[in-house]
Amino acid sequence: MRYAQGCGLTNAGRAARERVRLQAVERFERGQKSREIAATLRVSERSVERWRRQWRERSKAGVLSKGSPGCSRLSDPQIARLEQELERGPLVHGWADQRLTLARIKTLIGRLFHVSYTVEGTWLLLKRHDWSWQQPVRRAIERDDAAVEVGKKETCSRVRAPRRRVPAGSSSRTRPASRWRRRAREAGDARAQRQW
């Protein structure tokens, strides 16, 4: 789960969660069931079961917080420099084409700052700093946009036929003849009733 700070929980939030885990440990020691603990502490049963397993394996130390794992390993000045380097483009950094893939950005971070990121970690770093991926537009180099627009207008006007006029229909679900019979019956026209 990502948090608003982009680096996980604040210290106060982490301490509050740790207090909940320690309350669960106290209840484990009393022998309460996971369902009761989850309802009392307002957490999921799955979390309580995970905490119980950690508590059995490593006692109280198993449920204590290990700190925020998601913080960026780059400082703000390093992030600013990375942004400048990315704006310079991939050609400057030795790649033959104009694509900056996550793997290339990961390599660039390693070259510039001697910090190792995974590809997924690189993506999270970019998202955390409001960078987005860009899809290159695939067009022929020889393409003439003005000629394409003229061609669209000329071709479309020739291909599109004028709309056919549709005669007005009836919104009634019955046939017109059956309506005529009903009117004749209402009017008392004996000859019309005999015909049908």
C-alpha positions in Angstrom: 0.0 0.0 0.0 1.3 3.5 -0.9 0.9 6.3 1.6 0.5 10.0 1.0 4.1 10.9 1.9 5.4 8.5 -0.7 7.8 7.0 1.9 5.4 4.9 3.9 4.0 5.9 7.3 5.2 8.8 9.4 6.9 8.0 12.6 3.7 8.7 14.6 1.6 6.4 12.3 4.2 3.7 12.6 4.2 4.0 16.4 0.4 3.8 16.4 0.4 0.6 14.4 3.1 -0.8 16.6 0.9 -0.2 19.7 -1.9 -2.2 18.1 0.5 -5.1 17.4 1.7 -5.0 21.0 -1.9 -5.1 22.3 -2.4 -8.1 20.1 0.7 -9.7 21.7 -0.8 -9.2 25.2 -3.9 -10.9 24.1 -1.9 -13.8 22.5 -0.3 -14.3 25.9 -3.8 -14.4 27.5 -4.8 -17.1 25.0 -7.6 -15.2 23.2 -8.7 -16.3 19.8 -7.7 -14.5 16.6 -11.4 -13.6 15.8 -11.9 -11.9 19.2 -8.6 -10.0 18.9 -9.4 -8.8 15.4 -12.8 -7.6 16.4 -11.5 -5.8 19.5 -8.6 -4.1 17.8 -10.6 -3.5 14.5 -8.1 -5.2 12.2 -8.4 -8.2 9.9 -8.1 -11.7 11.1 -5.4 -12.4 8.5 -3.2 -9.6 10.1 -3.8 -11.1 13.6 -2.9 -14.6 12.4 0.3 -13.2 10.7 1.3 -11.4 13.9 0.6 -14.5 16.0 2.9 -16.5 13.7 5.7 -13.9 14.0 5.2 -13.8 17.7 5.5 -17.7 18.0 8.7 -17.7 15.8 10.5 -14.7 17.3 8.5 -13.6 20.4 7.7 -9.9 20.9 10.6 -8.8 18.6 8.8 -10.5 15.7 5.9 -8.0 15.7 7.9 -4.8 16.2 8.3 -2.4 13.3 11.4 -2.6 11.2 11.1 1.0 9.9 9.9 2.3 6.6 11.2 0.2 3.7 9.8 2.4 0.9 11.8 5.6 1.4 13.8 6.8 -1.5 17.5 6.2 -1.4 18.1 9.3 -3.4 18.2 12.8 -1.7 16.3 15.8 -3.1 19.4 17.2 -4.9 20.0 13.8 -6.5 16.4 13.6 -7.7 16.7 17.0 -9.2 19.9 16.0 -11.0 18.3 12.8 -12.2 15.4 14.8 -13.7 17.9 17.0 -15.5 19.7 14.0 -16.9 16.5 12.4 -18.0 15.6 15.6 -19.9 18.9 15.5 -21.7 17.7 12.3 -23.4 19.1 8.8 -23.9 21.5 9.7 -26.7 23.6 11.7 -24.3 24.0 8.7 -22.0 25.0 6.3 -24.8 21.8 4.7 -26.0 21.3 4.6 -29.8 17.5 5.3 -29.8 15.2 7.7 -28.1 13.6 5.3 -25.6 14.1 5.7 -21.9 13.0 2.4 -20.5 12.8 1.6 -16.8 15.8 -0.7 -17.2 17.8 2.2 -18.7 16.7 4.6 -16.0 17.8 2.0 -13.4 21.2 1.8 -15.1 21.5 5.6 -15.2 20.7 5.9 -11.5 23.4 3.3 -10.8 26.0 5.1 -13.0 25.2 8.6 -11.5 24.7 7.9 -7.8 26.1 4.3 -7.3 22.7 3.3 -5.9 21.0 0.0 -6.9 17.3 0.0 -7.6 15.1 -2.8 -9.0 13.1 -2.1 -12.1 9.9 -2.1 -10.0 11.7 0.2 -7.5 12.6 2.6 -10.3 8.9 2.7 -11.4 7.8 3.5 -7.8 10.5 6.2 -7.6 9.3 7.8 -10.8 5.6 7.6 -9.7 6.4 9.0 -6.3 7.9 12.1 -8.0 4.9 12.5 -10.4 6.7 11.3 -13.5 4.7 9.3 -16.0 5.6 7.0 -18.9 5.4 8.4 -22.4 4.2 6.3 -25.3 6.1 7.3 -28.5 3.9 8.1 -31.5 4.7 5.7 -34.3 4.6 7.6 -37.6 6.6 7.4 -40.7 9.4 10.0 -41.1 8.1 10.8 -44.6 4.6 11.6 -43.4 3.2 15.0 -44.5 0.4 15.9 -42.0 -1.0 18.7 -44.2 -1.4 16.3 -47.2 -3.1 13.7 -44.9 -5.7 16.2 -43.8 -6.4 17.3 -47.4 -6.7 13.6 -48.4 -9.2 12.9 -45.6 -11.5 15.8 -46.6 -11.5 14.8 -50.3 -11.9 11.1 -49.8 -14.5 11.3 -47.1 -16.7 13.7 -49.2 -16.6 11.2 -52.1 -17.1 8.1 -50.0 -20.0 9.3 -47.8 -23.3 9.2 -49.6 -26.1 11.6 -48.7 -28.4 10.3 -46.1 -31.5 8.4 -47.4 -34.8 9.8 -46.4 -36.8 7.3 -44.3 -40.6 7.5 -44.7 -42.4 8.4 -41.5 -43.4 5.3 -39.7 -46.0 4.5 -37.1 -45.1 4.2 -33.4 -48.1 2.0 -32.9 -47.4 -1.7 -32.3 -50.5 -2.8 -34.2 -51.0 -2.9 -38.0 -52.8 0.0 -39.6 -55.5 -2.4 -40.8 -56.4 -3.5 -37.3 -56.7 0.1 -36.2 -59.2 0.6 -39.1 -61.2 -2.4 -38.0 -61.4 -1.1 -34.5 -62.6 2.3 -35.6 -65.2 0.7 -37.9 -66.5 -1.4 -35.0 -66.8 1.7 -32.8 -68.6 3.6 -35.5 -71.0 0.6 -36.0 -70.2 0.2 -39.7 -71.8 -3.2 -40.4 -70.3 -3.5 -43.9 -66.7 -3.0 -42.6 -67.3 -5.5 -39.9 -68.5 -8.2 -42.3 -65.4 -7.7 -44.6 -63.1 -8.6 -41.8 
